[in-house]
Amino acid sequence: MRHRKTWNPPALAVALVVLISHGLASEAGAQTTLVSNTAEPTNGALGADYNQWFAAPFVTDALPRTLTSVTFEIDPFQFPENTVPFARIYADDGTGLPGALRAELSNPPGLQSTDPPGLYVFTTSAPLPLAPNTRYFVNLGSTVLPADQRANWFHTASTVSTGPGAMPGGAYRSTDQGLSWSSIDPTRYFKFAVDAPAPDANVYGLIDALRPAAQALSVDGDPADWNAFPSLSDAPDDVPSDPGREVLSSAVAPLDQELLVLIELAGSPSGDSYELEWDFRKGPLADVRISFDTNTGDQTVEGFDDLGSPVSSASGSFIDVALGANHLEISVPYSSIVGVLPTELSDALASANHRSWVRVRVNTIFAPTHVADFGPFVGSYRLIPTPYSLDPPHPAGLPNAAEAPLLLETPLEGEWLIAQGPDGTLSHGGHWMYDWLRVDEDAFTSDPPQSPDNADYYAFGEPVFAPIAGPISLAEGTHPDQPPGTPGSTSNQISIDLPFGQIVRLLHFKQDSIAVGFGANVTPDDHVGDVGNSGFSFQPHLHLDAWDFETLPIAHPDVFVRLNPGEDDPWQRSVAAWEPRVGFLVERIPLPEPAGTLPLALGAGLLLGLRRRTFQTPRY
């Protein structure tokens, strides 16, 4: 890694986050939706082996949630003789009816027909991500047991339990065939509660705390009003002979219609040239670069496509810059640059279309084509009213989009950048495919940057682990690693077979590193090979996807999701099941270490000779 960075969080902001997080946890931490059934269920809709069932809808709120359980208020004696209950979650098919199955729920352990009326919790086998503002269905019914499994299960009855606060509806009536629905008595009803905890309360709390402070910022060169904002520091050793071109730290405040940036320098900024790189659309490359000279006042705005090639350029006056003793304060009104950007970029800046987060880097310039110091690439969620979805939506039109994501463990240790996804321009377009890159704190993938040698890339040779259990159906590992920037054709790869004809693929392994053979059975976390640069690859990275007849959506359980490198990123989220998005950094949440042992992360840091990041008080 080229440099280690240090976060400098303000004590004021941390205190506000604690208070706000507690408030959100108590009010929005779990969603309880009481639903009564007011319409006839569809008889036999799931096939001959199922009895009658009902589908009751619920609509999620504006928060991205993860469903973990559904609590039903039932009388187990209601269920027909020789049947057992089943519960499922379905997606809306677009017409207001149940569509794709999203999750099977497990019955409460030990449930018996003689159990008393009450609340019974049916759980998901894995956390189920729920999209914001989306309609789903909870389904409850009974399955006829084979004769040899019936024993003394449920017996016929004609009433259901009641309880305070439930919504009036109908009642269940048992028949010889199973459950049927009748509104014979509006005082008897059925109800359920969906338990979908709202993650990210700490992120929303920080956004809500910083937004009014950002709105009050003055672009005057005085950093005092930035005390409420965390900043990311660079190692102070890049340009010792020219302090005015040495970046010490950066902080950003992306408002709804304006981007504000504060840069701390080792010396006076007077008479120097700078460039601001700004990623706000797809990531991880910059979409816009604004070059400016603090002496002449010259300013240029350039727009770039998804491959980093320039697509527009204009000169004029676009941004406000204020100079302090050793600070630059910058304001970029979106309205000042949208007119000189191509449509795909200007639309991405519009308030109705913008991505939930931005990443900004300010570099100092020796000459028009020579960077003196790369500043830290600082990410921040937009400081706009909450809640809003922190994960951008998936591209439209992807195959199997209504299917529940296949849950895969992260295949790599440590922190990795999702560099390309289903909307990839270089490849992947229209498919659930993901590229994983290892980056440093300046967002470079090698040291030196853009090195012609694979060995200089942080990802090269890193161990790869099986993300799921299954037999190896393909193991191909003899193809050479080509030099960076010169993609080949045939990749070293493995495929893991899953039930029902599905497979999981991992590609671009280092030559001769694959550690499993055809027919071997792997389990999650088995070492299967090392990251390389074989096949159609421009630099060392890992490609991951899953297939049936088409690619499948995937999710990773129990991960940290970050905008900035390191475990002390102020925007870090802990997500129970995360569907990958381009531009985010992801790392598996480590298991607790046994008492008396050195924490794995700290031990790795010592072995690698890396300085650990620590929170520090603000510099100013």
C-alpha positions, 0 to 999 in steps of 0.5 A: 500500500502506498500510504496509510490514512488516518480518519479525524472524526469530530467529537461533536458528530460522534456524540450526535450519532450515538443519540440519533442512533438510539432514537432510530433503533427504538422507532425504526429498528424493527417494522411490525406490520399487522395485516388481516385477510379480507379476501378469499385465498386462492385454492390449491394455487401451489399444487396438489400437495398443498391445501388452501392458503392465503396471501396477505400483502405488506409494503416496505417503507423507505428503508432498506430492510432485511427480513428475519422472521414472521410472527403469526398469531395462531391456534395450532389446533386450527390446522386440519388433521394430518397437516402441518403449517407452511409459511413463505414470502413471495414477491409481487408479480407486478399485478398485485398478486404473489409472484416469485418465491423469495423465502421458505420460513422454518416452523417454530421448533417443536410445534405441536397441535396441542400447543396453546393459542399465541404468537409463533415465530417462523424464521428465515433460513438466511436473512432476506433483503427487502427492497424499499417501497416494495410490495411483498406477500406473506403466505400461510397454509397447511401441507398434507403429511404422508401417512407415515408422518402423520402421527397425531398432528393437527385436529379439526377445529372451527375457531381462531385465537383473538387478541387486542389490537388486531385488525378485523377480518375473517376467520379460518374454518377447518375442512377435511381437505385443509384450511378454507377461509370464511368471513363468518365472524368479523370478531375472529381474525388472523394476524401476523407481524413482519420483523424486518430490522432497519440497518444503517441507523448510524449512517442516517444519524450521521447524515442528519447530524451533518446536513445542517452543518453543511448548509451553514458552511461559508466558502471563505478559506476559514476551516473553523466551520468544518469542525463537525466533519470527519476528514481523511488524512494523507501521510505527510511525506509526499512533496517535502520540497514544496509544502504548498503542493502536499495534501495533508487531509480532505473533507467533503460535504455533498449537498443536494445541489452543491459539492463542498470540499476542504483541503488541508495543505502542508503550506500556502496554496497561493499560485499553485494548480490543482485538480478535483476528481469526482466520482458520482455516477457508476464508480470506481473511476472519476466521472468529472475532473475540474482543473483550476489555477489559484493564481490565474483563475483558469478553470476547466471541466472535463467529463469522462465515460465509464472507461475513463476516456474524455468525452467533453471539455470546457473552459470558463468559471465553474467553481468558487475557490477560497484560499486560507493560510494552508487550506483550500475551500471549494464550492461546486454548484451542480448547475454551473457544470451540467450544461457542459457535460454530456447527458449521461453525466448531467442526468446523474447530477440531477436531484431525481437521479443522483446516486446515494454517495460520491467520492472526491479527490483533490490532487496538486499539479507540478505541470499540466500533465504531472501530478505532484501529490494524489490526495485521499479519495474521500467518500461520503453519502449525500447530505440530503433528507433521510431515510433514502436507500444507501445502495443504488438500485440494480440496473433494469432488465437483469435476468432472474431479478425477482429471484431471491439472491443466492447467498455466497460467503465472500471469497477473499480475505480483507477489504476489497473493492467491487470494481465492476458489476451488472452495468459494466461497460467493459464487460458484464453488461446485463448479467449478475457478474462482479469483479473484485479489486484490491486498492490502496487509500488513494484508490490505486490498485498497484504500487507504483500506479498502473505498473506493467508488472503483475507482482506490483498489484495488491490483488495478485497472489491473494488466496481465494476461498470457496464461497459455497459448498459443492463439488468442483465441476471445472478446474482449469489452471494452466493458462499464463498470466498476461501483463497488465493492460493486455487481456488474453482469452482463456481464464484459469477458473473453477466452477462449483456445482449446486443443486438444480443445475446451478453453478458458481464460477470464479475466474482469472486465477494465477497460473498453476495456483488452483488447489482443487481438482475436478470432482473434489468437494469443497466447503466454504472457506476452503482455499481453492487458488490465488488471484491472478491475471489470466483470461480477459483481464486488464489487471489482477482481480477476481471475477465471481458469478452464479448461473442456472440458465442465466446469471443469478443475483447474489448476496454476501452474509455478514459483511462490512460495507464501506465508502472509505478504506479501513474499519474506522470509516465513518460511513461503515455499515454492518449488513446481514445480507448485502447484494453487491454494488459497484464502488463499495468496499466490502469485508467479511465481519470477522468471527469473535476471537477466542479469549487470550488470542491476538485478534486476527486483524491486528495480527495480520497488520503486525505481520504486514508491517502496516500502521493501524488507523486510529481516530484522532481529534480534528487538526483544526 
